[in-house]
């Protein structure tokens, strides 16, 4: 029998959070059927032991696999969902949801027969529940071009897979998968590739998803003042690949990608200035980042969506990076909700 929604949860050493995540999903309300596929990606802690309590629950299927990373693990889930599910969604094992999470997404498809993607709002919060950021925007239905433009707005729904309900048929017919060659923002790449096959996209900003930032998360590891990590350059790779993925006719989308390239390079340069190992960073790395900033700064400054604060930060970083680094450290400033 075909299932309406398949929820794919990749897990890796999530023994502290996985039960809260699953329990919140088991409390979903609404007139639809759903199943939860938990793919344990070679955890070395007690994650699988925690999941034993669900072995007799018909809504939950637990699969243990060798460690291959989050993208490859999600792809395994896609293969499983393609066989008998109309829609699919991805949930992170660190997070939890409201009881109407799936209903809010599912109803958007029912309210609009031409809808190919449903999106909900979310909250970013720390482990103590303190709100750091909440997605903004208005309830709306967008066409493909609008949705691609809006996905790069940092105050909106962004390129996450856990606040989006996908049509399994679109993923299957177009062989869309998470790119295992990308290390950062591979979620964004997946969502953009999917959007290229959408007619209408529906967005309801009600924050029914709770994104919980763990102390050892990627966001925290990139805090200003942390040692420079060459892996931070992987974000440049993803945005460069997006330039090739998006057709040239979507001019505003390309301008947004250029803006993100400029901003990411600016952020990495600022991190380098504050890093205790900044003297170890190769000169050609700094030169490359400065070249990207110079090449794309026009699109950045002409972007009408960015707040003035970001443009001021950018100009300071461009002409007085040492001063900006000192200000950032002195006043413990934050960015992107953190």
Short mmCIF file of the C-alpha atoms (twelve columns), coordinates in Angstrom:
data_MODEL
# 
_entry.id   MODEL 
# 
loop_
_atom_site.group_PDB 
_atom_site.id 
_atom_site.type_symbol 
_atom_site.label_atom_id 
_atom_site.label_alt_id 
_atom_site.label_comp_id 
_atom_site.label_asym_id 
_atom_site.label_seq_id 
_atom_site.Cartn_x 
_atom_site.Cartn_y 
_atom_site.Cartn_z 
_atom_site.pdbx_PDB_model_num 
ATOM 1   C CA . UNK A 1   0.000  0.000  0.000   1 
ATOM 2   C CA . UNK A 2   1.347  3.414  -0.988  1 
ATOM 3   C CA . UNK A 3   2.349  5.734  1.865   1 
ATOM 4   C CA . UNK A 4   1.594  9.443  1.641   1 
ATOM 5   C CA . UNK A 5   4.795  10.669 3.319   1 
ATOM 6   C CA . UNK A 6   8.150  9.054  4.045   1 
ATOM 7   C CA . UNK A 7   10.374 10.763 6.618   1 
ATOM 8   C CA . UNK A 8   14.091 10.062 6.162   1 
ATOM 9   C CA . UNK A 9   16.336 10.531 9.203   1 
ATOM 10  C CA . UNK A 10  20.088 9.965  8.816   1 
ATOM 11  C CA . UNK A 11  21.701 9.413  12.217  1 
ATOM 12  C CA . UNK A 12  25.272 9.382  13.418  1 
ATOM 13  C CA . UNK A 13  26.120 9.301  17.121  1 
ATOM 14  C CA . UNK A 14  22.788 10.887 18.020  1 
ATOM 15  C CA . UNK A 15  22.033 8.965  21.215  1 
ATOM 16  C CA . UNK A 16  21.292 12.183 23.146  1 
ATOM 17  C CA . UNK A 17  18.710 13.540 20.714  1 
ATOM 18  C CA . UNK A 18  17.235 10.780 18.552  1 
ATOM 19  C CA . UNK A 19  14.424 9.794  20.913  1 
ATOM 20  C CA . UNK A 20  13.102 13.349 21.223  1 
ATOM 21  C CA . UNK A 21  13.229 13.630 17.452  1 
ATOM 22  C CA . UNK A 22  11.334 10.389 16.804  1 
ATOM 23  C CA . UNK A 23  8.785  10.962 19.559  1 
ATOM 24  C CA . UNK A 24  7.878  14.351 18.084  1 
ATOM 25  C CA . UNK A 25  7.339  12.724 14.683  1 
ATOM 26  C CA . UNK A 26  5.146  9.996  16.148  1 
ATOM 27  C CA . UNK A 27  2.769  12.669 17.488  1 
ATOM 28  C CA . UNK A 28  1.847  14.033 14.060  1 
ATOM 29  C CA . UNK A 29  -1.786 14.959 13.447  1 
ATOM 30  C CA . UNK A 30  -3.550 15.033 10.094  1 
ATOM 31  C CA . UNK A 31  -5.412 12.963 7.530   1 
ATOM 32  C CA . UNK A 32  -2.501 11.210 5.826   1 
ATOM 33  C CA . UNK A 33  -0.316 8.144  6.244   1 
ATOM 34  C CA . UNK A 34  3.392  8.322  6.968   1 
ATOM 35  C CA . UNK A 35  6.390  6.209  7.789   1 
ATOM 36  C CA . UNK A 36  9.739  7.000  9.412   1 
ATOM 37  C CA . UNK A 37  12.939 5.513  7.997   1 
ATOM 38  C CA . UNK A 38  15.926 5.920  10.313  1 
ATOM 39  C CA . UNK A 39  19.259 5.213  8.653   1 
ATOM 40  C CA . UNK A 40  22.057 4.825  11.176  1 
ATOM 41  C CA . UNK A 41  25.296 5.794  9.455   1 
ATOM 42  C CA . UNK A 42  27.702 3.605  11.430  1 
ATOM 43  C CA . UNK A 43  27.207 5.196  14.860  1 
ATOM 44  C CA . UNK A 44  29.789 4.261  17.485  1 
ATOM 45  C CA . UNK A 45  27.709 5.372  20.463  1 
ATOM 46  C CA . UNK A 46  24.399 4.067  21.802  1 
ATOM 47  C CA . UNK A 47  22.158 5.375  19.012  1 
ATOM 48  C CA . UNK A 48  21.049 1.935  17.838  1 
ATOM 49  C CA . UNK A 49  20.383 0.848  21.404  1 
ATOM 50  C CA . UNK A 50  18.110 3.866  21.853  1 
ATOM 51  C CA . UNK A 51  16.215 2.897  18.717  1 
ATOM 52  C CA . UNK A 52  15.476 -0.645 19.896  1 
ATOM 53  C CA . UNK A 53  12.323 0.633  21.616  1 
ATOM 54  C CA . UNK A 54  10.787 1.222  18.175  1 
ATOM 55  C CA . UNK A 55  11.428 -2.244 16.749  1 
ATOM 56  C CA . UNK A 56  7.735  -3.205 17.085  1 
ATOM 57  C CA . UNK A 57  6.384  0.160  15.933  1 
ATOM 58  C CA . UNK A 58  4.927  -0.212 12.448  1 
ATOM 59  C CA . UNK A 59  5.572  3.454  11.668  1 
ATOM 60  C CA . UNK A 60  9.322  3.166  12.237  1 
ATOM 61  C CA . UNK A 61  11.942 1.267  10.249  1 
ATOM 62  C CA . UNK A 62  15.548 1.298  11.464  1 
ATOM 63  C CA . UNK A 63  18.375 0.430  9.076   1 
ATOM 64  C CA . UNK A 64  21.984 0.046  10.226  1 
ATOM 65  C CA . UNK A 65  24.613 0.755  7.562   1 
ATOM 66  C CA . UNK A 66  28.310 1.415  7.199   1 
ATOM 67  C CA . UNK A 67  29.438 5.010  7.560   1 
ATOM 68  C CA . UNK A 68  29.290 6.859  4.234   1 
ATOM 69  C CA . UNK A 69  28.272 10.395 5.276   1 
ATOM 70  C CA . UNK A 70  24.962 12.252 5.452   1 
ATOM 71  C CA . UNK A 71  24.496 12.794 1.695   1 
ATOM 72  C CA . UNK A 72  25.039 9.160  0.723   1 
ATOM 73  C CA . UNK A 73  22.833 8.065  3.617   1 
ATOM 74  C CA . UNK A 74  19.998 10.349 2.506   1 
ATOM 75  C CA . UNK A 75  20.354 8.899  -0.983  1 
ATOM 76  C CA . UNK A 76  19.771 5.415  0.429   1 
ATOM 77  C CA . UNK A 77  16.602 6.752  2.011   1 
ATOM 78  C CA . UNK A 78  15.491 8.208  -1.322  1 
ATOM 79  C CA . UNK A 79  15.911 4.815  -2.973  1 
ATOM 80  C CA . UNK A 80  13.726 3.236  -0.303  1 
ATOM 81  C CA . UNK A 81  11.054 5.966  -0.442  1 
ATOM 82  C CA . UNK A 82  10.790 5.920  -4.234  1 
ATOM 83  C CA . UNK A 83  9.213  2.482  -4.127  1 
ATOM 84  C CA . UNK A 84  6.009  3.310  -2.247  1 
ATOM 85  C CA . UNK A 85  5.747  6.961  -1.140  1 
ATOM 86  C CA . UNK A 86  4.074  9.977  -2.740  1 
ATOM 87  C CA . UNK A 87  6.063  12.574 -0.793  1 
ATOM 88  C CA . UNK A 88  9.283  12.542 1.176   1 
ATOM 89  C CA . UNK A 89  11.051 14.780 3.649   1 
ATOM 90  C CA . UNK A 90  14.350 14.777 5.515   1 
ATOM 91  C CA . UNK A 91  14.642 15.377 9.257   1 
ATOM 92  C CA . UNK A 92  17.896 15.796 11.209  1 
ATOM 93  C CA . UNK A 93  18.366 13.570 14.246  1 
ATOM 94  C CA . UNK A 94  19.319 16.568 16.431  1 
ATOM 95  C CA . UNK A 95  16.019 18.345 15.824  1 
ATOM 96  C CA . UNK A 96  12.333 17.994 16.686  1 
ATOM 97  C CA . UNK A 97  9.017  19.161 15.259  1 
ATOM 98  C CA . UNK A 98  5.585  20.417 16.235  1 
ATOM 99  C CA . UNK A 99  2.576  18.082 16.028  1 
ATOM 100 C CA . UNK A 100 1.253  19.870 12.917  1 
ATOM 101 C CA . UNK A 101 4.588  19.805 11.067  1 
ATOM 102 C CA . UNK A 102 3.548  17.300 8.397   1 
ATOM 103 C CA . UNK A 103 -0.042 18.569 8.231   1 
ATOM 104 C CA . UNK A 104 1.043  22.110 7.455   1 
ATOM 105 C CA . UNK A 105 3.209  20.833 4.613   1 
ATOM 106 C CA . UNK A 106 0.777  18.192 3.308   1 
ATOM 107 C CA . UNK A 107 -2.164 20.611 3.252   1 
ATOM 108 C CA . UNK A 108 -0.285 22.975 0.966   1 
ATOM 109 C CA . UNK A 109 -0.295 20.291 -1.722  1 
ATOM 110 C CA . UNK A 110 -3.991 19.681 -1.203  1 
ATOM 111 C CA . UNK A 111 -4.795 23.404 -1.399  1 
ATOM 112 C CA . UNK A 112 -2.939 23.844 -4.689  1 
ATOM 113 C CA . UNK A 113 -3.092 21.046 -7.270  1 
ATOM 114 C CA . UNK A 114 -0.152 22.543 -9.193  1 
ATOM 115 C CA . UNK A 115 2.131  22.635 -6.140  1 
ATOM 116 C CA . UNK A 116 5.409  20.728 -6.563  1 
ATOM 117 C CA . UNK A 117 7.091  21.732 -3.299  1 
ATOM 118 C CA . UNK A 118 5.713  22.712 0.106   1 
ATOM 119 C CA . UNK A 119 7.820  24.703 2.590   1 
ATOM 120 C CA . UNK A 120 7.323  25.542 6.264   1 
ATOM 121 C CA . UNK A 121 8.943  27.985 8.670   1 
ATOM 122 C CA . UNK A 122 11.458 27.042 11.339  1 
ATOM 123 C CA . UNK A 123 13.207 28.160 14.504  1 
ATOM 124 C CA . UNK A 124 16.933 27.985 15.155  1 
ATOM 125 C CA . UNK A 125 17.602 27.519 18.838  1 
ATOM 126 C CA . UNK A 126 20.319 26.329 21.179  1 
ATOM 127 C CA . UNK A 127 20.144 23.187 23.302  1 
ATOM 128 C CA . UNK A 128 18.457 25.151 26.094  1 
ATOM 129 C CA . UNK A 129 15.643 26.227 23.809  1 
ATOM 130 C CA . UNK A 130 16.817 29.836 23.500  1 
ATOM 131 C CA . UNK A 131 15.625 31.294 20.205  1 
ATOM 132 C CA . UNK A 132 18.437 32.526 17.970  1 
ATOM 133 C CA . UNK A 133 16.626 32.948 14.665  1 
ATOM 134 C CA . UNK A 134 13.171 32.480 13.134  1 
ATOM 135 C CA . UNK A 135 12.444 32.274 9.435   1 
ATOM 136 C CA . UNK A 136 10.518 35.262 8.123   1 
ATOM 137 C CA . UNK A 137 8.390  35.901 5.069   1 
ATOM 138 C CA . UNK A 138 4.722  35.789 4.101   1 
ATOM 139 C CA . UNK A 139 2.465  32.924 3.166   1 
ATOM 140 C CA . UNK A 140 2.618  32.708 -0.615  1 
ATOM 141 C CA . UNK A 141 2.671  30.588 -3.757  1 
ATOM 142 C CA . UNK A 142 5.653  31.175 -6.042  1 
ATOM 143 C CA . UNK A 143 6.663  30.129 -9.519  1 
ATOM 144 C CA . UNK A 144 10.013 28.486 -10.208 1 
ATOM 145 C CA . UNK A 145 11.890 31.718 -10.816 1 
ATOM 146 C CA . UNK A 146 10.587 33.359 -7.634  1 
ATOM 147 C CA . UNK A 147 11.371 30.290 -5.528  1 
ATOM 148 C CA . UNK A 148 14.936 30.102 -6.845  1 
ATOM 149 C CA . UNK A 149 15.438 33.787 -6.101  1 
ATOM 150 C CA . UNK A 150 13.973 33.521 -2.603  1 
ATOM 151 C CA . UNK A 151 16.005 30.476 -1.553  1 
ATOM 152 C CA . UNK A 152 19.109 32.677 -1.275  1 
ATOM 153 C CA . UNK A 153 17.462 35.124 1.141   1 
ATOM 154 C CA . UNK A 154 19.107 34.439 4.506   1 
ATOM 155 C CA . UNK A 155 16.040 35.520 6.494   1 
ATOM 156 C CA . UNK A 156 13.654 33.174 4.668   1 
ATOM 157 C CA . UNK A 157 13.244 29.450 4.107   1 
ATOM 158 C CA . UNK A 158 16.752 28.921 2.670   1 
ATOM 159 C CA . UNK A 159 18.164 25.724 1.188   1 
ATOM 160 C CA . UNK A 160 17.442 23.216 3.940   1 
ATOM 161 C CA . UNK A 161 15.791 19.850 3.170   1 
ATOM 162 C CA . UNK A 162 14.032 19.488 6.532   1 
ATOM 163 C CA . UNK A 163 11.513 22.312 6.043   1 
ATOM 164 C CA . UNK A 164 10.453 21.097 2.591   1 
ATOM 165 C CA . UNK A 165 8.092  18.324 1.505   1 
ATOM 166 C CA . UNK A 166 9.221  16.950 -1.861  1 
ATOM 167 C CA . UNK A 167 7.301  15.043 -4.510  1 
ATOM 168 C CA . UNK A 168 8.879  11.621 -4.835  1 
ATOM 169 C CA . UNK A 169 7.942  11.465 -8.522  1 
ATOM 170 C CA . UNK A 170 9.974  14.580 -9.376  1 
ATOM 171 C CA . UNK A 171 13.024 13.173 -7.581  1 
ATOM 172 C CA . UNK A 172 12.623 9.787  -9.243  1 
ATOM 173 C CA . UNK A 173 11.871 10.996 -12.784 1 
ATOM 174 C CA . UNK A 174 14.849 13.372 -12.781 1 
ATOM 175 C CA . UNK A 175 17.264 11.193 -10.784 1 
ATOM 176 C CA . UNK A 176 17.889 13.939 -8.237  1 
ATOM 177 C CA . UNK A 177 20.282 12.968 -5.477  1 
ATOM 178 C CA . UNK A 178 22.440 14.625 -2.846  1 
ATOM 179 C CA . UNK A 179 25.851 15.283 -4.351  1 
ATOM 180 C CA . UNK A 180 28.394 13.297 -2.336  1 
ATOM 181 C CA . UNK A 181 31.266 15.367 -3.805  1 
ATOM 182 C CA . UNK A 182 30.059 18.492 -2.014  1 
ATOM 183 C CA . UNK A 183 30.966 18.995 1.647   1 
ATOM 184 C CA . UNK A 184 29.165 22.249 2.526   1 
ATOM 185 C CA . UNK A 185 25.735 23.508 1.369   1 
ATOM 186 C CA . UNK A 186 25.035 20.244 -0.461  1 
ATOM 187 C CA . UNK A 187 21.468 20.644 0.837   1 
ATOM 188 C CA . UNK A 188 21.143 23.938 -1.022  1 
ATOM 189 C CA . UNK A 189 22.423 22.348 -4.220  1 
ATOM 190 C CA . UNK A 190 19.871 19.521 -3.906  1 
ATOM 191 C CA . UNK A 191 17.010 21.975 -3.340  1 
ATOM 192 C CA . UNK A 192 18.032 24.160 -6.287  1 
ATOM 193 C CA . UNK A 193 18.249 21.143 -8.579  1 
ATOM 194 C CA . UNK A 194 14.777 20.091 -7.456  1 
ATOM 195 C CA . UNK A 195 13.354 23.590 -7.939  1 
ATOM 196 C CA . UNK A 196 14.428 23.545 -11.586 1 
ATOM 197 C CA . UNK A 197 11.700 20.928 -12.116 1 
ATOM 198 C CA . UNK A 198 8.941  22.716 -10.178 1 
ATOM 199 C CA . UNK A 199 5.932  24.597 -11.495 1 
ATOM 200 C CA . UNK A 200 4.559  26.098 -8.279  1 
ATOM 201 C CA . UNK A 201 6.065  26.307 -4.787  1 
ATOM 202 C CA . UNK A 202 4.031  26.986 -1.650  1 
ATOM 203 C CA . UNK A 203 5.436  28.574 1.522   1 
ATOM 204 C CA . UNK A 204 3.839  28.860 4.956   1 
ATOM 205 C CA . UNK A 205 6.255  30.591 7.398   1 
ATOM 206 C CA . UNK A 206 4.669  29.113 10.548  1 
ATOM 207 C CA . UNK A 207 7.716  27.792 12.504  1 
ATOM 208 C CA . UNK A 208 6.822  24.128 13.031  1 
ATOM 209 C CA . UNK A 209 10.397 22.792 12.760  1 
ATOM 210 C CA . UNK A 210 12.957 23.226 15.564  1 
ATOM 211 C CA . UNK A 211 16.550 23.319 14.325  1 
ATOM 212 C CA . UNK A 212 18.716 22.723 17.383  1 
ATOM 213 C CA . UNK A 213 22.332 23.850 17.146  1 
ATOM 214 C CA . UNK A 214 24.585 21.487 19.092  1 
ATOM 215 C CA . UNK A 215 27.743 22.709 20.793  1 
ATOM 216 C CA . UNK A 216 29.941 20.689 18.413  1 
ATOM 217 C CA . UNK A 217 28.011 21.646 15.271  1 
ATOM 218 C CA . UNK A 218 29.497 23.037 12.058  1 
ATOM 219 C CA . UNK A 219 28.095 26.487 12.909  1 
ATOM 220 C CA . UNK A 220 29.873 26.571 16.244  1 
ATOM 221 C CA . UNK A 221 33.107 25.186 14.799  1 
ATOM 222 C CA . UNK A 222 33.163 28.174 12.429  1 
ATOM 223 C CA . UNK A 223 32.775 30.799 15.145  1 
ATOM 224 C CA . UNK A 224 34.949 33.860 14.751  1 
ATOM 225 C CA . UNK A 225 38.157 33.353 16.695  1 
ATOM 226 C CA . UNK A 226 38.292 29.608 16.059  1 
ATOM 227 C CA . UNK A 227 41.333 28.162 14.247  1 
ATOM 228 C CA . UNK A 228 41.152 28.469 10.479  1 
ATOM 229 C CA . UNK A 229 40.053 25.226 8.811   1 
ATOM 230 C CA . UNK A 230 40.729 24.777 5.071   1 
ATOM 231 C CA . UNK A 231 37.419 22.872 4.833   1 
ATOM 232 C CA . UNK A 232 35.638 26.225 5.062   1 
ATOM 233 C CA . UNK A 233 36.643 26.770 1.423   1 
ATOM 234 C CA . UNK A 234 34.247 23.997 0.378   1 
ATOM 235 C CA . UNK A 235 31.391 26.499 0.427   1 
ATOM 236 C CA . UNK A 236 33.096 28.280 -2.472  1 
ATOM 237 C CA . UNK A 237 33.070 25.013 -4.420  1 
ATOM 238 C CA . UNK A 238 29.332 24.580 -3.922  1 
ATOM 239 C CA . UNK A 239 28.429 28.090 -5.062  1 
ATOM 240 C CA . UNK A 240 30.706 27.717 -8.085  1 
ATOM 241 C CA . UNK A 241 28.894 24.484 -8.981  1 
ATOM 242 C CA . UNK A 242 25.570 26.260 -8.572  1 
ATOM 243 C CA . UNK A 243 26.661 28.817 -11.154 1 
ATOM 244 C CA . UNK A 244 26.930 25.943 -13.639 1 
ATOM 245 C CA . UNK A 245 23.675 24.284 -12.525 1 
ATOM 246 C CA . UNK A 246 21.377 27.312 -12.835 1 
ATOM 247 C CA . UNK A 247 20.521 28.317 -16.438 1 
ATOM 248 C CA . UNK A 248 21.795 31.720 -17.499 1 
ATOM 249 C CA . UNK A 249 18.247 33.016 -18.076 1 
ATOM 250 C CA . UNK A 250 17.788 33.244 -14.305 1 
ATOM 251 C CA . UNK A 251 19.855 36.414 -14.068 1 
ATOM 252 C CA . UNK A 252 18.711 37.433 -10.571 1 
ATOM 253 C CA . UNK A 253 19.501 33.961 -9.258  1 
ATOM 254 C CA . UNK A 254 23.027 34.224 -10.634 1 
ATOM 255 C CA . UNK A 255 23.393 37.629 -9.029  1 
ATOM 256 C CA . UNK A 256 22.348 36.055 -5.729  1 
ATOM 257 C CA . UNK A 257 24.890 33.263 -6.152  1 
ATOM 258 C CA . UNK A 258 27.573 35.857 -6.897  1 
ATOM 259 C CA . UNK A 259 26.471 37.717 -3.770  1 
ATOM 260 C CA . UNK A 260 26.835 34.537 -1.715  1 
ATOM 261 C CA . UNK A 261 30.268 33.876 -3.206  1 
ATOM 262 C CA . UNK A 262 31.313 37.394 -2.256  1 
ATOM 263 C CA . UNK A 263 29.853 37.173 1.250   1 
ATOM 264 C CA . UNK A 264 31.294 33.699 1.931   1 
ATOM 265 C CA . UNK A 265 34.743 34.811 0.819   1 
ATOM 266 C CA . UNK A 266 34.431 37.937 2.977   1 
ATOM 267 C CA . UNK A 267 33.403 35.837 5.979   1 
ATOM 268 C CA . UNK A 268 36.285 33.404 5.518   1 
ATOM 269 C CA . UNK A 269 38.727 36.299 5.231   1 
ATOM 270 C CA . UNK A 270 37.341 37.753 8.458   1 
ATOM 271 C CA . UNK A 271 37.704 34.360 10.136  1 
ATOM 272 C CA . UNK A 272 41.324 34.212 8.992   1 
ATOM 273 C CA . UNK A 273 42.025 37.640 10.492  1 
ATOM 274 C CA . UNK A 274 40.677 36.417 13.855  1 
ATOM 275 C CA . UNK A 275 42.168 32.916 13.719  1 
ATOM 276 C CA . UNK A 276 45.055 32.046 16.080  1 
ATOM 277 C CA . UNK A 277 46.726 30.172 13.187  1 
ATOM 278 C CA . UNK A 278 46.267 32.951 10.600  1 
ATOM 279 C CA . UNK A 279 50.019 33.069 9.890   1 
ATOM 280 C CA . UNK A 280 49.798 29.488 8.611   1 
ATOM 281 C CA . UNK A 281 47.183 30.280 5.941   1 
ATOM 282 C CA . UNK A 282 48.758 30.112 2.447   1 
ATOM 283 C CA . UNK A 283 49.099 33.466 0.707   1 
ATOM 284 C CA . UNK A 284 47.496 32.117 -2.461  1 
ATOM 285 C CA . UNK A 285 44.364 31.151 -0.471  1 
ATOM 286 C CA . UNK A 286 43.973 34.725 0.745   1 
ATOM 287 C CA . UNK A 287 44.650 36.054 -2.760  1 
ATOM 288 C CA . UNK A 288 42.009 33.721 -4.236  1 
ATOM 289 C CA . UNK A 289 39.401 34.831 -1.711  1 
ATOM 290 C CA . UNK A 290 40.181 38.494 -2.321  1 
ATOM 291 C CA . UNK A 291 39.878 37.881 -6.064  1 
ATOM 292 C CA . UNK A 292 36.397 36.375 -5.622  1 
ATOM 293 C CA . UNK A 293 35.351 39.356 -3.513  1 
ATOM 294 C CA . UNK A 294 36.628 41.812 -6.114  1 
ATOM 295 C CA . UNK A 295 34.959 39.931 -8.976  1 
ATOM 296 C CA . UNK A 296 31.529 39.787 -7.313  1 
ATOM 297 C CA . UNK A 297 31.386 42.889 -5.132  1 
ATOM 298 C CA . UNK A 298 29.240 44.799 -7.639  1 
ATOM 299 C CA . UNK A 299 26.468 42.190 -7.433  1 
ATOM 300 C CA . UNK A 300 26.825 42.197 -3.655  1 
ATOM 301 C CA . UNK A 301 26.454 45.965 -3.300  1 
ATOM 302 C CA . UNK A 302 23.596 46.087 -5.831  1 
ATOM 303 C CA . UNK A 303 21.643 43.367 -4.007  1 
ATOM 304 C CA . UNK A 304 18.414 44.966 -2.757  1 
ATOM 305 C CA . UNK A 305 17.562 42.200 -0.281  1 
ATOM 306 C CA . UNK A 306 20.660 42.392 1.896   1 
ATOM 307 C CA . UNK A 307 20.369 44.504 5.059   1 
ATOM 308 C CA . UNK A 308 22.515 47.636 5.336   1 
ATOM 309 C CA . UNK A 309 24.361 45.985 8.221   1 
ATOM 310 C CA . UNK A 310 25.822 43.341 5.902   1 
ATOM 311 C CA . UNK A 311 26.944 45.952 3.390   1 
ATOM 312 C CA . UNK A 312 28.656 47.991 6.104   1 
ATOM 313 C CA . UNK A 313 30.408 44.850 7.344   1 
ATOM 314 C CA . UNK A 314 31.455 44.051 3.799   1 
ATOM 315 C CA . UNK A 315 32.954 47.499 3.174   1 
ATOM 316 C CA . UNK A 316 34.843 47.410 6.464   1 
ATOM 317 C CA . UNK A 317 36.174 43.977 5.640   1 
ATOM 318 C CA . UNK A 318 37.238 45.162 2.196   1 
ATOM 319 C CA . UNK A 319 39.086 48.309 3.261   1 
ATOM 320 C CA . UNK A 320 39.857 47.786 6.955   1 
ATOM 321 C CA . UNK A 321 39.807 44.026 7.707   1 
ATOM 322 C CA . UNK A 322 42.001 44.397 10.785  1 
ATOM 323 C CA . UNK A 323 39.662 46.990 12.290  1 
ATOM 324 C CA . UNK A 324 36.593 44.856 11.579  1 
ATOM 325 C CA . UNK A 325 38.237 41.805 13.126  1 
ATOM 326 C CA . UNK A 326 39.019 43.810 16.246  1 
ATOM 327 C CA . UNK A 327 35.435 45.157 16.470  1 
ATOM 328 C CA . UNK A 328 33.965 41.691 15.954  1 
ATOM 329 C CA . UNK A 329 36.090 40.177 18.693  1 
ATOM 330 C CA . UNK A 330 35.790 43.145 21.081  1 
ATOM 331 C CA . UNK A 331 31.976 43.186 21.047  1 
ATOM 332 C CA . UNK A 332 31.439 39.420 20.515  1 
ATOM 333 C CA . UNK A 333 29.268 40.069 17.463  1 
ATOM 334 C CA . UNK A 334 27.205 37.307 15.870  1 
ATOM 335 C CA . UNK A 335 25.977 36.488 12.409  1 
ATOM 336 C CA . UNK A 336 23.177 34.415 10.819  1 
ATOM 337 C CA . UNK A 337 21.259 34.085 14.044  1 
ATOM 338 C CA . UNK A 338 24.325 32.984 16.001  1 
# 
